[in-house]
Amino acid sequence: MNIVITGGAGFLGARLARQLLEQGTLSLAGGAPQTIQTVTLVDRAAPPATLTADSRVRAVVGDLNQLLDASTQVVRADDALVFHLAAAVSGECEADFDLGMRSNVDATRALLQACRKLGTSPTVVFASSLAVFGNSAAQPLPAVIDDRTLPTPQNSYGIQKFIGEQLVADYARKGFIRGRNVRLMTVSVRPGKPNGAASSFLSGMIREPLAGVRAACPVPPETAVALASPARTIEGLLRAAEAGDAEWGARTAINLPALKTTVGEMAAALARVGGKETASLIDWTPDPAIANIVTSWPAAIDAARARALGLLPDGDFDSIIAAYLSENPRTAPGAATQ
Amino acid sequence: MNIVITGGAGFLGARLARQLLEQGTLSLAGGAPQTIQTVTLVDRAAPPATLTADSRVRAVVGDLNQLLDASTQVVRADDALVFHLAAAVSGECEADFDLGMRSNVDATRALLQACRKLGTSPTVVFASSLAVFGNSAAQPLPAVIDDRTLPTPQNSYGIQKFIGEQLVADYARKGFIRGRNVRLMTVSVRPGKPNGAASSFLSGMIREPLAGVRAACPVPPETAVALASPARTIEGLLRAAEAGDAEWGARTAINLPALKTTVGEMAAALARVGGKETASLIDWTPDPAIANIVTSWPAAIDAARARALGLLPDGDFDSIIAAYLSENPRTAPGAATQ
């Protein structure tokens, strides 16, 4: 089996690739396990050398729209599975509306067209987002979000992801692809550097202090958030690819499970796992632009469809931090980070 | 005030234009009544001569995408209100996926871009559709649809209209336009000829027999449908333009009110209003392709937001037929139709 991952050099994409290469086989859409022959990583950035060192990895580097416009073979005749993770992030999309439309709507549609042209109905796992749900005074969100809650996005990223879900659903209904719409929760703790996502601080406020660096938290401690660890997130994406059509059910998106916590509880967990001095490196510096986006997202998710697929949320944030530390060993405060 | 109607030569567009020209003024978005200076009708077909005879009417004839691509002034600097009714209909979109995407998604987006470029935040009333709701075995519709029911379209037309709603909502949120998403019910009785809409027969089965012509009904008599007369539909579109932002509320779409009836009850009403012989001109000829689309639509609508705006459904189908007959006097069976 040949697999494509857009956004394949990003944190989630690369982690997903590593997991696939490690397990070596995958049961696609309820079928028997098949050997994974190639994993194509499509991204504006080159994938990490640890991945390209594997002979099964193929890298396609460039802007997804440009690659597809230029008829570069992003998906090839024998690709059976595409994880579409590439996207402009929420902060970027709010700052530059047209960039978001191009990166999240046009690129998704062009990718689906490329899949359709294969004529083989490949499986497409589309990474949608919790950000399709937005709270507003005119239309408050229900206390708990479930798989049938009407999305009312309050930012362009959420609208664009929700449009992507509709495209995937209809391409699937027409038989052009087998579609899997999966809404990712906010992933924390992400390693690496901050990005333009409004939710970036939800990793940074843990990651930076653990490296001895101060980090800003732009929302008040009582802000409730719905989080998933990188491991649970990858598990959800893989399960979407593995589920058979009947098991998967409706073409509408499923919400992945989330741990409901607050930013204050996250800081308390950091103090417990990393020490009080570490937690004191968090600066509580309000940023209304970020807070407006993040506080419009829901915090309580009833992920019934995901649960029926055997997917569960993380147990507590302490364990998430501990897992992050075991994968990203702590450097001494002040030491250069890798 | 200057007003644009896309699909302005169509039945609803022309009727809306006539109504606007007749009343001569409009209170836009909660403001004071303003004199209507021009009504621009944009359509692939030329508007009826009865409309172009009015000096306030301006006709722009052509394909909407091509007009906008060619920078033809579809909307002009002083246009304050756009009714976007132009669309490929449900049957066409199901038969030709790419045509539907172009006509319903690309054209809507291009029109919104043209409005955005004005820099004046014009009001855009977007005619969405009941077809955003679709019933399926994997995800049955609730017994009653309300304004917060999750749309699960089961045809491309419904998906494309729902994507249009999302675009209108986000363009409105960004302040590029003032947005009004309005879901039209199936309009019956439409005068004129059958069109490519899967719901076309819901007018044809009344209109053709009244003209002494046989007509096919492709679904069983017990099929439940949600209908609105042309008059109630135009009333809904105008109310959307008139409502102030606070009165209108959320940027998500409102469902217009609908009369819940069945195809069998429609035939019975035809027998009562038009005579038994007239009703006997209906041929009950099942057509699975049409039935699949139409029976996936909901029949029971709780139009709470519309009701709060003072909009009510038609009282009964007999009155709808009577109103049709008063506007389209009956010709003798066998006489040439106009």
Interface residues (C-beta under 8 A of the other chain):
Chain A: F97 S136 A138 Q139 R148 T149 L150 P151 T152 P153 Q154 S156 I159 F162 I163 Q166 L167 A169 D170 R173 K174 G249 A250 R251 T252
Chain B: F97 S136 A138 Q139 R148 T149 L150 P151 T152 P153 Q154 S156 I159 F162 I163 Q166 L167 A169 D170 R173 K174 G249 A250 R251 T252
